[in-house]
Amino acid sequence: MTDLPDFLKSQIFIAFDTETTGMWAPSNRIVEIAAVRFDLSGKELGTFQSLVNPGRQIPAEVISIHGITDEMVKEARLIKPVLEEFFSFCGTDTLLVAHNAPFDISFIGWELDRAGMGFLPNPILDTVDIYHRFFPGLPSYSLANLTQHFDIARSQEHRALSDARLVSRLVLNASRKLAGFKDLAEMREAITMHSLTGWQSEPATLPNEHSDIERAITDRLRVEIDYNHPVRASKIRVIRPQQVFKLGSIYYINAYCELARAERTFRLDRILSYRILPESL
């Protein structure tokens, strides 16, 4: 640590991670959030971990990844008090870091919107970006593969606290690469930094040619769609659209899917055709 600039020697980092009910933040929820406070001497200064009651069932395919069940979260707190405690743990003068940070930021951002809460001002580093920049050409930049490649861990548990610890160790492993930055402004110019204050949801209105879907949302109507899934074969589904979002130039429809019996998100450009179903008499 002696060869680090003064601002890094005094900098406190918060490595954090979330576990969720699915991959798409607008239609899913956080079920666990955890964080590790540390400095670049390698000293762990504290931890935070909490399960979260998402107010919905956790899909079986997601449970198979992180192992968090409905039974485990049924007595857990709702998201607002958990985020309040998490923010208190982080403080406002720390440097946050996550692996694939936009994923965790999107989930926290949506939960903050739903809870009517404000955003932390802290800059957020992404270890994916750090390792792409300073260790180019690796076969994979997933958390599991990076920690195996650098002999940090042999496996990944996919639980928030253990993954946050892996993120902290990735930062420590890259600390010599960060030593060339004399202050935060210089680091910001060279490394992508995110911020919760810059995050915002993107509700959208569909183009006029899809006004029938907008009407289905307003009137809570059922819609039959022929959906071209990128992996599975095209399949007819019946959905009840709930909300439209836009990410870049792509429109997404958050809907209740009768086939899956759960909320799902559908890309508009993958809906080959659709028709509004008549209401039951």
C-alpha positions, 0 to 999 in steps of 0.5 A: 500500500506504500506505493499508492497515491495518498487519495487511494491510501485514505479511500474507503471502498464498498463492494456490494452485490444483489440477488434478485428474482430475475434478470430484468429490473423493471419486472423483478425484485431484490431478494438479498443485498450485501456489502463489504467495507474495506481499504486497499491495505486489504483490511475488511472494515465491516459487512452488511447483509440482509435478505429482502421480502420481494412480495412475490414468489421466487421462480424455481430457475432462479432459486437453483442459482442463488438458493434463496427460497420463498421460505427464507424471505417470508419473514424478511424486511421489505426493501425500503428499510433494508435500503435505508440501512444499506445506505447508512452502511455505505455513507456518502464519502465512500467509493462503491464497486460492483461486478457488472455494476449496471445490473445492480444499479438498475435493480437498486434504482427501480427499488428506490423509485418504488419506495420513493427514496433518494439516491446515493451520490457515491461514484460506482466502479465496475470491476468488469470495466477495470479488468477489461481495461487493465487485463485485456484478452482474458477468455471471460470476465465473469466474476467466477472466471476472473476469481479463478484466473487470479487464484482468488477463489475456486468457485462462486456461491452466488450469494450477495455477501460472498460475491461482494467479498470476491469483488473486494478481492478483485479490487485489491488484486488490481490495486497496483493498476489503480496506483497511477491515478493521483486523484478521483478526477483522474481516475474518472477520466480513465475508468467508467464510473457510474452513479445512482444519481444519474440512474432513471427509469425509462417508461415509454409510449409505444409508436402509434402503430402499436396503439392496440397494445397501449389500449390493452395496458390501459384497459387491462386486456389480454393479448395473444402474441406470436413471440420469436424467442432468441433461443427457443422456438417461436411460441403463441402466448397470452399475456396481459401487458402492464407497462412499456419501457425503452432501453436504447432504441428497443421497446420492452413490454412488461406483462403477466404471461399466462404460459409462465404464470408469472411476470415476464418481459418481452421485446417488441421487435420479437413479437411477430404478430399479436391480437387483442382477445375478446373479454370473457362474457 
